[in-house]
Amino acid sequence: MRFVELAKRNSREMWRDPVYMGLAIGIPVAFLVIFWALGRNIGDQSFLSTAMLVPGIAVFGFAFLLMFSGMMLARDREGAFLPRLLTAPLGPRDFILSYSLPYIPVVISQIVVCFGVGVFLGLEMPGDAVHVLLVFVILLVMGIGSVGLGMILGLLFNVNQVSGVGSAIIALVALLGGIWIDLEAIGGVFYDIGNALPFAHAIGAARDVMVGAGLDGISMDFYWVLGYTLLFFAIGSLLFRWRMVE
Amino acid sequence: MSYATACNSPAVQTFDLSRKFGDLIAVDAADLSIQEGELFSLLGPNGAGKTTAIKMLCCLLRPSSGTATVMGRDIRQDPMGVKQIIDVSPQETAIAEHLNARENLSLIGGIHGLAKEKVKERSEELLEMVGLARRAKEQVRTFSGGMKRRLSIAMALVSDPQVLFLDEPTLGLDPQSRRGIWEHIAGLKGKKTIVLTTHYLEEADALADRIGIIDEGKIVALGTPQQLKENVSDMRVMVLRAKNLAADAIEGLKRIYPELKVTNEGIEITARELSFYDIVDYLRPRGVTIQSMSLKQPTLDDVFLHLTGKELRE
């Protein structure tokens, strides 16, 4: 349980940085309100309705979390803090847990705040707890997967590079995640790329459950997201192993 | 327990320890034996291979060939076993900036598996020792460089390691902070096996029981500071202060006396045979006004110059 101490440190570093937390929670809320207002002005009740926007914006928020988690790890690595930790008797599993667990409360906060603001803006939640729970689980898995991807970036790149690559991923999620634009309508290579990545699957599955689909209806999408999450953590574990003894 | 009275079992032993980065040999077949309770200093200029050697001993870098043992545990075969009995204060100040000093110490104690009560007790002792007890609750990002370095050393001590690695512990600090750190390190002498890397001669001279001089990855000399100085005891060091000392005059003298170094005030010439008259006769026709000439005892800097043909601060 040695990882608990490091997880506590990572959590403190994060929650004690008001800019970080403000961006992690504030940006998704700001985008949600802006696009909701745009939808009302345009009179668009399809892609800019709250039922479509809220799951998409929640996943969009995870893309920022991805960048922040990567930057924290890259900063620790560059500033010799991680090398110091690597001389302690901790294994790759300890590092993976301590650099991912502290983000779960942030992921949950992002989901709760997005849906809370969504309800305030007129979002109708599913009537039964099972569907609500299923939406939550889909988004939680996607959020954890995003943290895993951030960990990979943090282990491969320096802070500036993580910032650049992270911004590119945010743009990718925004454009090819199907948040504001119907991916099928775009078609072609953009559809193929978007469909190959987990983000559009997470958004699509959450939206379908919001309008009544069960696990059977979204199982392929859910397993796609779960598979990516497991893959990101497997790669992260290998990279930590590599970083431990170079 | 001082080094002189310490037992003779090696705490750290290296066997042809080498590390290459492409074509560059950072550490070249190092054979060292550091005794339990000894404060051993690896002295060398930047890029000599000191940090690479420390990283291998701390199991952060895999040796290209050879191996080492720390308290009998092989760094290749049992890295986790080595990590349980060592701690390191890295060259860069590796601390968690948003945590306070006490939380930083708790973190390191916790990841080394110490019980909470023990960590608390050790933390208080160490905060007192490094003079940070009054600032223990402040986030360390508000600390000065010297305070951060003192905390970094305290963090390396919280797990009560059997072998402590201090990689350039006073790098970049002002003289006053450096002296403060020296006092803390001197206080640990004999209580712990300490491997200290530095490129400050005064630091190695003041603190180390034994010094290994490393240059371009090779250990070129090994011994107590006194033994190393005795190697050049038959050498004479002339300190010369002069006006109008032009570069061509210095170059000319360097051809006669290769171990010549330029200082802020003039030049220092190290040689077994020195002639005042020859030097004066050489410099006067070149318009140099000699202000003073004196002889001094050889220092570790002279030892380094003699062994490697270059100055330590190059």
Interface residues (C-beta under 8 A of the other chain):
Chain A: R2 F3 V4 E5 L6 K8 R9 R12 E13 R16 D17 G79 A80 F81 P83 R84 L85 L86 T87 A88 P89 L90 G91 D94 M244 V245 E246
Chain B: K55 C58 C59 L60 L61 R62 P79 M80 K83 Q84 I86 D87 V88 P90 Q91 E92 T93 A94 I95 A96 E97 H98 L99 E103 S106 L107 I108 G109 G110 I111 H112 G113 Q139 M155
